[in-house]
Amino acid sequence: MDKNKIILHYCPNFYKIINFDYFAEDLITDKLLKVYRSFIFSADVNNPEEIQKVAEIDKVLAKYVDDYLFRKEMKHSLTTLQIKKTSNVLQSLVDSIISIFNKYEEGTTRRIYVSRWI
């Protein structure tokens, strides 16, 4: 089977993410979509850790496309992000994006108490 078809199997939101309409002045979204595309298609299909990261980044960018508040938080976090140039920049950036998503999920997920009316 073709490598790209295997990768797209783990990215159910690929076309929704790639076809996302954004303003031409929105450079962060443009770069984020380029990072997404280059990362998923450079992943090794025989490495389960990379396949897991591909699935995670797909989930994160699907949330980015759907949720305005998360998009705003991601843009703010990415503007203050610092990555060392000695490391693999693409891998470090993807790890940082996933980390930002995990922090956002922990912060916004709350316990909902449903009261019962008598």
Secondary structure, DSSP 8 states (H G I E B T S, - for coil): --HHHHHHHT-TTHHHHHT----TT-HHHHHHHHHHHHHHHHS-TT-HHHHHHHHHHHHHHHHHHH-HHHHHHHHHHHHT----TTS-HHHHHHHHHHHHHHHHHHHH----------
